């Protein structure tokens, strides 16, 4: 299931694309706001996440998703929904 993740890292825009297995439809969304602040909030809420888990590297969005997915023991869709939730909260 192809998935990429994104956000703002400095002045760089990061984008998330998710293809669901059932429909093969592609859902794309952009993380708004400051990724550094959002990742801090994620770490505060999910204490088991580390800075290394939340480190963003351009072109390695899938790695970020995989690290968070593994650490939280959640499916990719759940991780994307968690990240979306933090987008809607004021950072």
C-alpha positions in Angstrom: 0.0 0.0 0.0 1.9 3.1 -1.2 2.0 5.8 1.5 4.0 9.0 1.8 3.9 11.5 4.6 4.6 15.2 4.7 4.5 18.5 6.6 6.4 21.6 7.0 10.0 21.2 7.9 11.6 24.6 7.9 10.4 26.1 4.7 10.0 22.7 3.0 6.4 21.5 2.3 5.9 17.8 2.9 2.9 16.0 1.4 1.2 12.7 2.3 -0.3 10.4 -0.2 -2.2 7.2 0.8 -3.6 4.5 -1.4 -6.2 2.3 0.3 -6.0 -1.4 -0.4 -9.8 -1.7 -0.7 -10.6 1.0 -3.2 -7.2 1.7 -4.7 -8.2 5.3 -4.4 -5.5 7.8 -3.6 -6.0 10.3 -0.8 -3.6 13.2 -0.6 -3.3 15.7 2.1 -0.8 18.3 3.2 0.4 18.8 6.8 -0.1 22.4 7.6 1.8 24.3 10.2 5.2 23.6 11.7 6.3 19.9 11.7 8.7 20.5 14.5 5.9 21.7 16.8 3.5 19.0 15.6 6.1 16.3 16.2 6.6 17.7 19.7 2.9 17.4 20.4 2.8 13.9 19.0 5.7 13.0 21.3 4.0 14.6 24.3 0.8 12.6 23.6 2.5 9.4 22.7 5.4 9.2 25.1 6.9 6.1 23.5 7.7 8.1 20.4 11.3 9.4 20.2 12.9 12.2 18.3 14.4 9.6 16.0 10.9 8.2 15.3 9.6 11.6 14.3 12.7 12.8 12.3 11.7 13.9 8.8 14.1 13.5 5.9 13.1 14.6 2.5 12.2 11.7 0.2 11.9 9.3 3.2 8.3 10.0 4.2 7.5 6.3 4.1 10.3 5.6 6.6 8.8 8.2 9.0 5.3 6.5 8.7 6.9 3.1 9.2 8.8 4.2 12.4 5.7 5.7 13.9 3.5 2.8 12.9 6.0 0.3 14.5 6.5 2.3 17.7 2.7 2.8 18.2 1.8 -0.7 17.0 -0.8 0.9 14.7 -1.8 0.5 11.0 -0.7 3.1 8.5 -4.2 4.5 8.1 -4.3 5.0 11.9 -1.0 6.8 11.9 -2.1 9.1 9.1 -5.3 9.8 11.0 -3.4 10.6 14.1 -1.2 13.0 12.1 -4.2 14.6 10.5 -5.7 15.2 14.0 -2.7 17.1 15.0 -2.9 19.2 11.9 -6.4 20.5 13.0 -5.2 21.4 16.5 -3.6 24.8 17.0 0.1 24.4 17.2 
